[in-house]
Amino acid sequence: MKQIQSIIRWALFLFGVIGCTGFIVPILTRRILNVGNLAGLIVCAVLALYAVFMPGVHHWICVFWQRTAGKVVLCIFAAGLTVALFLVIVMTALMVKAAHTEPAENATLIVLGCKAYGERPSIMLEERLKAALRYLNANPESACIVSGGQGADETISEAQCMYLYLTDNGIAADRIYMEDQSTTTRENLAFSYEIIQEQGLNEAIAIATNNFHEYRAGRIAENIGLEYGAVSGDTALWLLPTYYARELLAILYEWIF
């Protein structure tokens, strides 16, 4: 029994330390700090500390359990953890399923914006653009809407950056429409839909974004009334924990509000 407990402690400790490292790397290398890596750091740090102080924690749990109020609090805490784990599993399954939703042929492709550094797309945005290129080359009758406004620290709009990338890689300019006012995923899709209606484009759409983001983007598209499919870009492994954790919270927010 003690050997099993020791293995569990080491496993939890290593998971916590490795997890903390994964969430810290984007902060140190690219100054990427958001609710995703903050939440991830807290969870992984708590796991590591729990592993270190496990005997003492279990002692105080046993003491607390002797009181009626303690039983109530511990049961509520355990129920909360169970619900949270269940939600994470469900949301992850929905992300995976959405990322593999086949788009229609020659659909109107909407490329969702992400950080741009001047005329150079960020790693995340470039992955979306690579996926967009594959789809546009395979579907020569598809029109493309690049959607993204200009942030306070960006010298051009994300839409302009995407337009330059696609045209530099062989996509004809007359296939591309720019939507450069949006600041959120909801605005990306709503403003792009206005362009679709104004230009008489195919209302069957394909959404080019990172794999973890397809579910939430698709849910918003459905609420607008669009038929959609996924054109999923990969996500760099060293960025995935941060953006996956952030996306879990974003989906939860979407479900509630």
N, C-alpha and C positions, 0 to 999 in steps of 0.2 A: 504493500500500500504506500509506504513512504517513497519507494522508488517511482511509483506512478505519479505521486504528487510532485516529486522532484522534476520529472520529465515535463509535466504540465507547467510548472513554474518556469523552467528554462524556455519552453516553447512560447509561453506568453511574453516573457521578457524579450526574447529575440524578435518576436513579432512586433512588439512595441517599439523597440529600438530601430529595427529596419523600417517600420512605418514612419517613425519620426524623421528618419533620414530622407525617406522618399518625399515627405511633405516639406522638408527644409530646403532641399536642392533647388527647386524653382525660385525660392526666395533669394538664396545666395548667388545663383548664377544669372538670373534674369529679372530679379526684383519683382517677381510675381507673387503678390500677397492678396489673397481673397478669402472669403468665408470658407471655401473648401479646404485650403491647407491649414487655416486656423482651427477649424473643427477637427480635422484629421490629426493635427498635432496634439490637441487636447485628449482625444480618445486614445491615441497611441501612448501618450505619456502616462495616462491613468492606468492603462494595461501594464506598462512596464513597472510602474510604482506598486501596483497591486501584486505583481509577481515577486517583487523584492520583499514586500512586507506581508506576504500572504499569511503566514502563521498568526501574526498579530491581528490582522484584519479578521480572520476566522474566529479568533478568540473573542473579539468584541461583537461579532455577529451573534455568536452563541450567547453572550451576556445579554445583548439587546433582545434576543428572541425570547428570553424568560419573561419579558413584560408584554402585556396586551398591546400597548401602543407600539412597541417594537415589532411585534408580529405584523400589525397592520401596515406599518411603514415598509418593512422588508417585503411583504407580499405585493404592495403597490409598486415598489422598486423593481421586483422581479417581473411583474406583469408588464411594466413599462419597457424593460429590456427585451422581453419576448416580442412585444408589439413592434418595437423598433427594428429588431432583427428580421421579423416577418416582412415589414415594409421594405427594408433594404433588399431582401431576396426578390420580392414582387417587382420592385422598381428596376432592379438589374435585369430580370427576365424580360420586362417590357422594353428596356433599352436594346437588348440583344435582338429581340423580335423585330422591333421597328427598324433597326439598322439593316435588316435583311429583307425589308419590304421592297419587292421588285417594282421599279418605275415603268410606266407605259412607254412605248416607243414614241420618239419624237415629241415628248412632253415639253412644256415650257419649263426650262431649268431655272430655279431660283438659287443663287449662291448667297448664303448668309454671311454677313460681314464679321470680321474679327480684327484684332489689332494690326495696324499697318505702321511700318517705319519708313516714312517718306514714300517712295515708289516701291519699296521692298515689303512683301507680305511677311507677317510673323510666321513662325513654324506652323501654328494651328491653321492660319488662313491659307498657307501654301498647300497644306494637305487637302483642304476643301477645293482649292483650285485644281489640284492634280486630278481629283475625282471628277470635277466638272469637265476637264479636258477629255478624260476618257469617255464620258457620256456624250459630249458634243461631237467628238470624232466618230463615235459609233452611231449617232443619230443626226445626220447632216441637215435635217429639216427642223430641228429644234431651235427655238429662240432662247435666249439666255438673259435673265435679269440679274445684274450684280447689285446687291442691296446692302448698304452700310453708309452711315453718315461720317462726319469728320469729328473726331474727339478733340478735346482741348489740347492734347499733346501730339496731335497728328498734323502734318503739313498739308496733306491732301485727304480727300474723303477715302474711306475704305472702298467705295464703289469705283472711284477713279483708279485706285491701286489695282483692283481686280480686273478692270477693263484693260489696263496696260499689260498686265500679266497674260491675259488670254489672247490679246491681239499679238503680243510678242511671240506667242507660242502657236500662231497660225490660225486662230479663230477670226473669221471675217467680222469686221467692225459692224456691219449692218445686221448681224445676228444678235448684237448685244445692246441691251437697254440698261441705263444707269438709274438707280434709285438711291439718291445720296442724302436723304433727310432722316432716315430712321436711326434710332439709338437703342432699340431693344428687338428681341426676336419677334415679338408681337407686331411691332411696327414694320420690321423687315417684310413680313408676310402680308400685312394689311396694305401697306403702300405698294408692294409689288402687285398685289391683286388689282389695285387701281390702274396700274400700267397695263396689266393683262386686259382689263375691260376697255380701256381707252384705245389700245392698239389692236384689239380683236384677236389676241393671241389664244392659243390652245389653253383651256382652263384645266386640263389635266396637267398637273405639275410634278416636277421632280425636285426634291430639296437636296442641295449639296451642302453638307455640313459634316462635322466630325461625328464618328459613329455613336458616341455616348449622347449626343445632342439630338439625334433623329426622333426619338420618341416625343420629347416635349415640343419640338418644332412641328411634328406631324399632328399632334393633338391640337395645337393652335390653328394649323391649316384646316383641320376638320371643323373646328368651331366657326371658321370663316365660311365654310361651305365648299372647300376645295378638295378634289380627289388628288391624292398625292402618292408618291413613291419615294424611296430613299436612294440617294447617290452618296454613299458614305465614304468620307475620308478617314484614313487611319489617324491615330493619335500617338505621338511619341510616348514611349513607355515611361520616361522620366517625368512627363507632364500628366499622365493619365490619373494617378491617385488624386492630385489636386483638383482637376476638373471633374472627375467622377464624383468626388465628395461634394463639390459645389453643385453638380447637377442633381444629386439626390435631394439636396435641400431646395433647389429650384422646382423640382417636380412636386415635392411636398407642398410648397407654396402654391403652385399651380392648382393642385387638387383642392386645397382649402379655400383659396380666393378666386 
